[in-house]
Amino acid sequence: MEIFGIGFFEIVAVLLLAGIIFGPHRLPELAGQMGRAVRELREYARDFRDEYLVDFEEAKEEYLEIRHELQAEGQEFQSEMQEADAEIRSSLKEIEDETQEVVAEVKHDETPASARARSQAAATKQAPSGPKQSLAAGEKNAQSRSRRGRRRTQQTPVARPSNVISLQRRREGDS
């Protein structure tokens, strides 16, 4: 049988040595002091444990409150992201539908400019002039606009990235 890694014979040897050093009349007094010391250590340990258990419980409650708040925020964020995703998907669907309509119009030998002209003609149909005249005028305007747009895109220089421009400015400054 061992207590704290010390065997029975070792305990007896320590007690005999203490009896020889302190004498038999002081051994009961030392045992009482040892008992009081152990009792005080137990009280300190109990006070320490109780104090830190209360602090630990408070910290645990705060942790649980924060955790609950974070979970609620996470769920709210997730629902907002789902709503945004749904909005984006519906916008993409609308764009896809419009693109398919434009592609279908182009496939039927109808240019987007003439489609715009037709929509403008429909808007100007209520004008006092005849519908045939407004349709022809709308198509001419749309065709001339598309030609002007083509000329502009052909004449405009290719845009350079800003870092290329800044490198050229640095080189010019160094020269």
C-alpha positions as CSV (number, residue, x, y, z in Angstrom):
1,M,0.0,0.0,0.0
2,E,1.4,3.4,-1.0
3,I,0.3,6.9,-0.2
4,F,1.5,9.6,-2.6
5,G,4.3,7.2,-3.8
6,I,5.5,6.6,-0.2
7,G,5.2,3.1,1.2
8,F,4.1,2.0,4.7
9,F,7.7,1.3,6.0
10,E,8.8,4.7,4.7
11,I,6.0,6.4,6.7
12,V,6.9,4.5,9.8
13,A,10.6,5.5,9.4
14,V,9.6,9.2,9.0
15,L,7.4,9.1,12.2
16,L,10.2,7.4,14.2
17,L,12.7,10.0,13.0
18,A,10.3,12.8,13.9
19,G,9.8,11.2,17.4
20,I,13.5,11.1,17.9
21,I,14.1,14.7,16.8
22,F,11.2,16.4,18.5
23,G,10.7,14.0,21.3
24,P,7.6,12.0,22.3
25,H,6.0,14.9,24.4
26,R,6.0,17.3,21.3
27,L,4.5,14.8,18.8
28,P,0.9,15.4,19.8
29,E,1.4,19.1,19.7
30,L,2.9,18.9,16.2
31,A,0.1,16.6,15.0
32,G,-2.5,19.2,16.2
33,Q,-0.6,21.9,14.3
34,M,-0.5,19.7,11.2
35,G,-4.3,19.1,11.5
36,R,-5.0,22.8,11.8
37,A,-2.8,23.5,8.8
38,V,-4.6,20.9,6.8
39,R,-8.0,22.3,7.9
40,E,-7.0,25.9,6.9
41,L,-5.7,24.7,3.6
42,R,-9.0,23.0,3.0
43,E,-10.9,26.2,3.8
44,Y,-8.7,28.2,1.5
45,A,-9.2,25.7,-1.3
46,R,-13.0,25.7,-0.7
47,D,-13.1,29.6,-0.7
48,F,-10.9,29.7,-3.8
49,R,-13.1,27.1,-5.6
50,D,-16.3,28.9,-4.6
51,E,-15.0,32.3,-5.7
52,Y,-13.8,31.0,-9.1
53,L,-16.8,28.9,-9.6
54,V,-19.0,32.0,-9.3
55,D,-16.7,33.9,-11.7
56,F,-16.7,30.9,-14.0
57,E,-20.5,30.7,-14.0
58,E,-20.7,34.4,-14.8
59,A,-18.2,34.0,-17.6
60,K,-20.1,31.0,-18.9
61,E,-23.4,32.9,-18.9
62,E,-21.8,35.8,-20.8
63,Y,-20.4,33.3,-23.3
64,L,-23.7,31.7,-23.8
65,E,-25.4,35.1,-24.3
66,I,-22.8,36.1,-26.9
67,R,-23.0,32.8,-28.6
68,H,-26.8,33.1,-28.8
69,E,-26.4,36.7,-30.2
70,L,-23.9,35.5,-32.8
71,Q,-26.1,32.6,-33.9
72,A,-29.0,35.0,-34.3
73,E,-26.8,37.5,-36.3
74,G,-25.5,34.5,-38.4
75,Q,-29.0,33.4,-39.2
76,E,-30.0,37.0,-40.1
77,F,-27.0,37.4,-42.3
78,Q,-27.7,34.1,-43.9
79,S,-31.3,35.1,-44.7
80,E,-30.1,38.4,-46.1
81,M,-27.6,36.6,-48.3
82,Q,-30.4,34.3,-49.5
83,E,-32.6,37.3,-50.3
84,A,-29.7,38.9,-52.2
85,D,-29.0,35.7,-54.0
86,A,-32.6,35.4,-55.0
87,E,-32.6,39.0,-56.3
88,I,-29.4,38.4,-58.3
89,R,-30.8,35.2,-59.7
90,S,-34.1,37.0,-60.8
91,S,-32.1,39.8,-62.3
92,L,-29.9,37.4,-64.2
93,K,-33.0,35.5,-65.4
94,E,-34.5,38.8,-66.7
95,I,-31.3,39.7,-68.4
96,E,-31.1,36.2,-69.9
97,D,-34.6,36.5,-71.2
98,E,-34.0,39.9,-72.7
99,T,-30.8,38.6,-74.3
100,Q,-32.7,35.6,-75.8
101,E,-35.3,38.0,-77.2
102,V,-32.6,40.1,-78.8
103,V,-30.9,37.0,-80.2
104,A,-34.2,35.9,-81.6
105,E,-34.8,39.3,-83.2
106,V,-31.3,39.2,-84.8
107,K,-31.9,35.7,-86.1
108,H,-35.0,36.9,-87.9
109,D,-32.8,39.4,-89.8
110,E,-33.8,42.2,-87.6
111,T,-31.0,44.5,-86.4
112,P,-31.1,45.9,-82.9
113,A,-31.1,49.4,-84.4
114,S,-34.2,48.7,-86.4
115,A,-35.8,47.1,-83.3
116,R,-35.2,50.4,-81.5
117,A,-36.5,52.3,-84.4
118,R,-39.6,50.2,-84.4
119,S,-40.1,50.9,-80.7
120,Q,-39.6,54.6,-81.3
121,A,-42.0,54.4,-84.2
122,A,-44.6,52.8,-82.0
123,A,-44.1,55.7,-79.5
124,T,-44.4,58.3,-82.2
125,K,-47.4,56.6,-83.8
126,Q,-49.7,58.9,-81.9
127,A,-48.1,61.9,-83.7
128,P,-50.3,63.7,-86.3
129,S,-48.2,62.4,-89.3
130,G,-49.0,59.0,-90.8
131,P,-47.6,55.8,-89.3
132,K,-45.6,54.9,-92.5
133,Q,-43.8,58.3,-92.5
134,S,-42.9,58.0,-88.8
135,L,-41.7,54.4,-89.2
136,A,-39.4,55.4,-92.1
137,A,-38.1,58.5,-90.3
138,G,-37.4,56.4,-87.2
139,E,-35.5,53.8,-89.1
140,K,-33.5,56.4,-90.9
141,N,-32.6,58.1,-87.6
142,A,-31.7,54.8,-86.0
143,Q,-29.5,53.8,-89.0
144,S,-27.7,57.2,-89.0
145,R,-27.1,56.9,-85.2
146,S,-25.7,53.4,-85.6
147,R,-23.4,54.6,-88.4
148,R,-22.2,57.5,-86.3
149,G,-21.6,55.1,-83.4
150,R,-19.6,52.9,-85.6
151,R,-17.5,55.8,-86.8
152,R,-16.9,56.9,-83.3
153,T,-15.8,53.5,-82.1
154,Q,-13.4,53.2,-85.1
155,Q,-11.9,56.6,-84.4
156,T,-11.4,56.3,-80.7
157,P,-7.9,55.1,-79.6
158,V,-7.6,52.1,-77.5
159,A,-7.6,53.0,-73.8
160,R,-4.4,52.2,-72.0
161,P,-4.3,50.9,-68.4
162,S,-3.4,53.6,-65.9
163,N,-0.2,51.9,-64.9
164,V,1.2,52.1,-68.4
165,I,0.3,55.8,-68.5
166,S,2.0,56.4,-65.2
167,L,5.1,54.5,-66.3
168,Q,5.3,56.7,-69.4
169,R,5.0,59.8,-67.2
170,R,7.8,58.6,-65.0
171,R,10.0,58.0,-67.9
172,E,9.3,61.4,-69.3
173,G,10.0,62.9,-65.9
174,D,13.4,61.1,-65.7
175,S,14.5,62.3,-69.1
